[in-house]
Amino acid sequence: MTDFVLVYVILIIGACLQSVIGFGLGMLCVPVLYWLMPELVPGPMILNALFLTSVLMIKHRGSIDMKQTGISIVGGAMGVIFAAAVMWYVNAKQYQLLLGVSILVVVALSIIGMKPKISTITSLLASMSSGFLGTTTSAGGAPMGLLYQAEDKDKIKANLSAFFVFINLFGIIVLMLTGSADMGDVKLFFFCLPAILIGWGLSFVINNNLNERAIRSIILLVAGLSGLALIFIHR
């Protein structure tokens, strides 16, 4: 019973964080849930993220930049494919370490005033990194979050959600085709759904008290923790 309550609390906080800044559900929940209830990783958590990002994408659809999102989807697909190759032939932990250090460098530069400019090149690089990390660690939001950190909060959530809808859909299809996910994962998704909805609802209250500056600070904090996790924590 204690584990059940704790799982729900973690899911509520993660869903709220994702709804506020556009990413964070996987980064916050996956490492904890892997130890509390490992059957939730990765299939049910990908379904949780797919549901929540779909809701956020629909809610903020008017702020989606179709061109940049299209570029990001291409980059994300490349990142997923690259991750699959790396996990097949090379030790992915080496790349996680490199990306973790890279994320911390970008966070440090952002703190002192440098902000990445959204362009075709930066969108491809960030989305490839997110696709790679999402596949290897189940938490790939930091690179794309850093890219959009200086944008309007609705634009951040709209474009990140549209990107992650594709990544999560791609991920769950691959898991099902390879037999790594089945109807048991769908049942666990429905077990998690009330907590995801509660977290999403809670975000409406928090959003009313946050401006763009506060959103950017949270993004940098979450991205920094993600970078540290990539360096020091491996599953």
C-alpha distance (Angstrom), angle and dihedral (degrees) to the residues before:
residue distance angle dihedral
M1 . . .
T2 3.82 . .
D3 3.81 91.4 .
F4 3.82 90.2 48.5
V5 3.81 91.6 54.7
L6 3.81 92.5 44.5
V7 3.82 91.7 50.0
Y8 3.80 89.8 52.4
V9 3.82 92.5 47.6
I10 3.82 91.1 51.2
L11 3.81 91.6 47.7
I12 3.82 92.5 48.4
I13 3.80 92.4 51.0
G14 3.82 92.2 45.1
A15 3.81 93.5 48.5
C16 3.79 90.7 47.9
L17 3.82 91.5 49.9
Q18 3.82 91.8 48.9
S19 3.81 90.7 48.7
V20 3.81 92.2 50.5
I21 3.82 102.0 44.9
G22 3.81 103.8 16.2
F23 3.82 98.3 -109.1
G24 3.79 140.7 37.3
L25 3.83 105.8 92.8
G26 3.80 93.9 105.6
M27 3.79 96.8 37.3
L28 3.80 93.4 52.1
C29 3.80 101.1 35.8
V30 3.81 107.4 34.0
P31 3.84 99.6 64.6
V32 3.83 92.2 48.2
L33 3.80 97.3 39.9
Y34 3.80 90.6 48.1
W35 3.82 87.2 67.8
L36 3.83 99.5 34.0
M37 3.80 100.1 41.5
P38 3.83 110.5 -0.3
E39 3.80 93.4 -179.4
L40 3.83 87.5 74.0
V41 3.84 90.2 66.5
P42 2.96 124.8 112.8
G43 3.85 110.1 -15.2
P44 3.83 102.8 42.6
M45 3.82 92.0 40.3
I46 3.81 90.7 52.2
L47 3.82 88.5 50.9
N48 3.82 89.8 48.6
A49 3.80 90.0 52.1
L50 3.81 92.2 44.8
F51 3.80 91.3 53.6
L52 3.80 95.3 45.5
T53 3.81 96.0 44.3
S54 3.81 89.5 48.5
V55 3.81 90.5 53.9
L56 3.81 91.6 47.6
M57 3.81 92.8 46.0
I58 3.81 91.6 52.9
K59 3.82 92.3 45.7
H60 3.83 93.2 50.7
R61 3.82 98.5 30.6
G62 3.81 92.4 125.4
S63 3.82 90.2 66.2
I64 3.81 97.3 51.6
D65 3.81 115.1 121.4
M66 3.80 99.8 -146.9
K67 3.81 94.7 -164.3
Q68 3.80 96.4 51.4
T69 3.79 92.5 39.9
G70 3.80 90.0 52.3
I71 3.79 90.2 51.8
S72 3.80 90.3 47.9
I73 3.80 92.2 51.1
V74 3.81 90.1 53.5
G75 3.81 90.2 49.4
G76 3.80 91.9 45.6
A77 3.80 91.6 52.9
M78 3.80 89.5 50.6
G79 3.81 89.6 50.1
V80 3.82 92.3 51.4
I81 3.81 91.7 49.1
F82 3.81 91.1 46.6
A83 3.81 90.4 50.2
A84 3.79 90.9 51.5
A85 3.81 90.0 52.3
V86 3.80 92.8 45.8
M87 3.80 92.9 49.9
W88 3.80 89.6 49.3
Y89 3.81 98.7 47.8
V90 3.82 109.4 13.4
N91 3.78 139.3 39.4
A92 3.83 102.9 -94.6
K93 3.82 91.0 -158.1
Q94 3.81 90.0 75.5
Y95 3.80 90.5 57.8
Q96 3.80 91.8 44.2
L97 3.80 88.9 55.6
L98 3.81 91.6 50.4
L99 3.80 92.8 47.6
G100 3.81 91.6 45.5
V101 3.81 91.0 55.5
S102 3.82 90.3 45.0
I103 3.81 91.4 53.0
L104 3.82 91.5 50.6
V105 3.82 90.1 50.4
V106 3.81 91.0 52.1
V107 3.82 90.7 47.0
A108 3.83 90.4 51.1
L109 3.82 91.8 49.0
S110 3.81 90.2 48.1
I111 3.80 91.9 51.5
I112 3.82 91.3 55.1
G113 3.79 91.1 50.8
M114 3.82 107.9 -86.9
K115 3.80 115.1 126.1
P116 3.82 125.1 -173.2
K117 3.80 114.8 -116.2
I118 3.80 116.6 -129.9
S119 3.80 109.3 -118.1
T120 3.80 138.4 138.2
I121 3.81 91.6 -88.2
T122 3.81 97.0 45.6
S123 3.82 91.4 44.2
L124 3.80 91.0 52.6
L125 3.81 93.4 46.5
A126 3.81 94.6 46.4
S127 3.81 94.5 44.1
M128 3.81 92.9 46.7
S129 3.80 89.3 52.0
S130 3.82 91.3 47.6
G131 3.80 91.7 47.9
F132 3.79 90.8 49.3
L133 3.82 94.4 46.8
G134 3.79 93.2 43.4
T135 3.80 89.5 56.0
T136 3.80 98.1 42.5
T137 3.83 100.3 36.4
S138 3.86 105.9 15.7
A139 3.83 87.9 -124.3
G140 3.78 112.9 85.1
G141 3.79 104.4 145.7
A142 3.81 102.3 104.1
P143 3.85 101.5 79.2
M144 3.82 93.9 50.1
G145 3.80 91.1 41.6
L146 3.79 90.8 54.7
L147 3.82 91.3 49.0
Y148 3.81 92.4 55.0
Q149 3.81 97.3 36.2
A150 3.82 95.6 113.5
E151 3.82 95.9 46.3
D152 3.80 129.3 100.1
K153 3.81 109.7 -76.7
D154 3.82 93.3 -118.6
K155 3.81 90.3 51.3
I156 3.81 90.3 49.5
K157 3.81 93.2 53.0
A158 3.82 94.3 40.5
N159 3.79 97.3 51.6
L160 3.80 97.5 37.4
S161 3.80 90.7 48.0
A162 3.82 93.0 49.3
F163 3.81 89.3 50.2
F164 3.79 94.6 47.3
V165 3.82 93.1 46.6
F166 3.80 86.5 64.2
I167 3.82 95.1 42.7
N168 3.81 93.2 47.9
L169 3.82 93.0 44.9
F170 3.80 90.2 49.1
G171 3.80 90.2 47.7
I172 3.80 97.0 50.5
I173 3.82 92.2 45.6
V174 3.81 90.1 52.8
L175 3.82 91.0 48.2
M176 3.81 92.1 50.4
L177 3.80 94.0 45.8
T178 3.80 90.7 51.2
G179 3.81 93.2 45.6
S180 3.81 93.3 -113.4
A181 3.83 91.8 119.0
D182 3.81 131.1 39.5
M183 3.82 142.7 158.0
G184 3.80 89.1 -64.0
D185 3.80 87.9 67.3
V186 3.81 90.0 50.7
K187 3.83 89.9 53.7
L188 3.82 90.3 50.6
F189 3.82 89.1 49.6
F190 3.82 89.2 57.8
F191 3.81 88.3 48.5
C192 3.84 88.0 56.9
L193 3.82 96.7 40.9
P194 3.86 98.7 88.7
A195 3.83 90.4 54.6
I196 3.82 91.4 48.2
L197 3.82 90.5 51.1
I198 3.81 92.1 47.6
G199 3.82 90.9 51.0
W200 3.80 91.2 48.4
G201 3.82 90.8 49.6
L202 3.80 91.5 48.4
S203 3.81 89.9 55.0
F204 3.82 90.8 67.0
V205 3.81 89.4 64.9
I206 3.81 93.8 45.5
N207 3.81 94.7 44.6
N208 3.81 91.0 60.0
N209 3.80 89.5 61.4
L210 3.83 99.2 46.1
N211 3.80 129.8 81.5
E212 3.81 128.9 -165.5
R213 3.81 91.8 -89.5
A214 3.80 92.0 54.6
I215 3.82 90.7 46.3
R216 3.81 90.4 52.3
S217 3.82 91.3 50.1
I218 3.81 91.3 51.5
I219 3.82 90.9 48.3
L220 3.81 91.1 52.6
L221 3.82 91.4 47.5
V222 3.81 93.8 48.9
A223 3.82 92.1 43.9
G224 3.80 90.7 49.6
L225 3.80 91.4 51.7
S226 3.80 88.7 47.5
G227 3.81 90.8 53.5
L228 3.80 91.5 49.9
A229 3.80 91.2 47.4
L230 3.81 91.1 52.8
I231 3.80 90.3 52.8
F232 3.79 99.9 43.5
I233 3.82 107.6 23.6
H234 3.79 124.9 62.6
R235 3.77 128.8 170.9
